[in-house]
Amino acid sequence: MSQPNSSEGKVTKWLAYAVPATIFLLILGCTAWLFSRTSQPTEGNLSSAAPQSPANQTDSAPAPTTLEASLKPAENWQANNHIHGLTVSPNNPQIIYIASHSGLLKRSETGQWFWVKEQYDYMGFIAHPTDANRFYASGHPPEGGNLGFQVSQNQGLDWQEVSMPGVDFHAMAIAPSNPDTIYGLATSGKQGFFISNDAGQTWTQPSGSGLEAMPFSLNVDPLNPERVLATTQAGLYESQNAGKAWSLIPSTATAPIAGLALQAEGDQTTMLGYRISSTDTGLYRSVDGGQSWEPWSDELEGIVLYMAAAPTNSQVLYAVNENNVVFQSQDGGKTWDELNS
C-alpha cells in the first residue's frame, strides 16, 4: 500500500481530528484538566471447536472457539464509530481486542470480528500483559454517567467496578514489567494524572509538573515501570519518575507522535511512532529514547492513532487509523497488510 501523497493534508487531519475530536475535546469539552493538580477460563480452554455454518466452513480454517460461538458477529463495526484502545492477546498474537465508542470488539484468529460487549463506551482500555482473561477499562455505560475503574476477568464479558466511582479515565497504561502499576488520565469525576501500584485498588496523584499539553494516549516502557510516555498534539512527553515530572522530547516538538508502540529488545526499548510532519509523515523508529528517529515504513495509510505490539512476539504489530482501518505487520513494522473487516 502506498502512502498518501499529501502530507500537509494528513497533518491538518490529525490536528483537526486526532486529539481534539477523537477523544477529549469534543466528547467531554475538558480543556482544563491538569493545571489544578495536587500531589475464568483461559483462551486455551476456550479453544474447543464449535461447528461452523456450511457457508463459512472450509477444510483449512479453524472453527470458532466456544466463546466466539456465543458472541454476536460485528458487521460493519467501523461505521459511525471511533476507537479508544487496541490490545493484543498474550496467548495468541493473531487475536486482538478493540475498545470503541460502540462497544468492545474481538478479532479472532480466523479473522472474524465479534462484539464482546455492545453499547458500552470503554475508554482507557488496557489488557494485562500476561493474563489473557484480564482487562481494565473506564468510560460510560449505555445509560450515561461514568464507569469508574473497572476490571474484567473473563475477556470482557463481565465487568466489576474496582475503584474511583464516578470517574472517567480517558487514557490508561499498564507497566508490562510490573502489571500492578497502572497509570490513568482522569477527565471527569476527577481530573489529572493518577497512578496505582496495586492493580487499581488505590490511586495517588503525582504532581505531574512539566506536562503542558493534554495527552491523547499513555504508554509505559516495557523495561522500566516508572518511565511513562504521553502522546500530545504538542509532541511526545516523557516522565522518568512515574509521572512526578515530565519533559517534552525535543525531536517531537515539530513532528508530534500519534500512534506509539514500545518494544523490549534485549536490554533496550525500541519505539515505533507515527510522526506527523508537514513533509515526512509516516512510521518512524527510535532506539535512543526518542532523541532521533529513522524512517521505518511508508505502507500505512491515513493517520495512525493507535499501535500495539504482541506481548509474545515483537514482530507482530497492529495499527488503527482515523477511519477505523486495522493493519497488521509480521516483520516488526516494515511491511503492513490491511485486515479485512
JOZI-V131471 format. One line per field, one symbol per residue. phi: phi as a letter, one per 30 degrees, with the letter a starting at -180 (. if undefined). psi: psi as a letter, one per 40 degrees, with the letter a starting at -180 (. if undefined). burial: b if it has 9 or more other ideal C-beta (glycine too) atoms within 8 Angstrom, else e. A space follows every 50 residues. Layout:
phi=???
psi=???
burial=???
This chain:
phi=.cdedcdddddeddddceddcdbddddciccbbcdbdbd.cddddccddc dddedcdbdcdddededddccdecdhdddhbbccabbcdddadccbbbcb dckccbcdddjccbddbdidcdchdbbddbcddcbbabjbdedjjcdicb bbcbijdbbbdcaheicbddbbbcdedaddcbcbccbaibbkcbbbcbhj dbbbcddidjdcbddcbbbcedcbdccbbbdbdckccbbcbijdbbbdde dcdcbdccdbbcbdbicbccccbddcbdbbdldbbbcbijdbbcebaccd cicdcbbacddcaddcbbbbcdcidcbbbcbijdbbbdddd
psi=hiiidgddddddddddddddddddddddfgehdeefii.giiddeeeihi hiiddehiddhiiiiddddeihighfddhfiiieihihhedheehiihhi deahihhideeihihdhidhghifhiihedheehiiiaahideiaieahi iheffediiihdifheihhehiiihdegeehhiihheidihahiiheffe diiihidfiegeihidiiihheeheehiihhideahihheffediiihhd eedegihcihhhhhgbeihhhhihhhiedfhahiihefeediiihdifei iahhdiihihdegeehiiihaeefhhiiheffediihhhi.
burial=eebbeebeebbebbbebbbbebbbbeebebeebbeebeeeebbeebeeeb ebeeeebeeebebbbbbbeebeeeeebeeebebbbbbbbbbebebbbbbb ebbbbbbbeeebbbbbbeebbbbbbbbbbeebbbbbbbbbbeeeebbbbb bbebbbeebebbbbeebbbbbbbbbbeebbbbbbbbbbbebbbbbbeebb eebebbebebbebbbbbbbbbbebbebbbbbbbebbbbbeebbbbbebbe bbbebbbbbbbbbbeeeebbbbbbbbbeeebbbbbbeeebeebebbbebb bbbbbbbbbbbeebbbbbbbbbebbbbbbeeebeebebbee
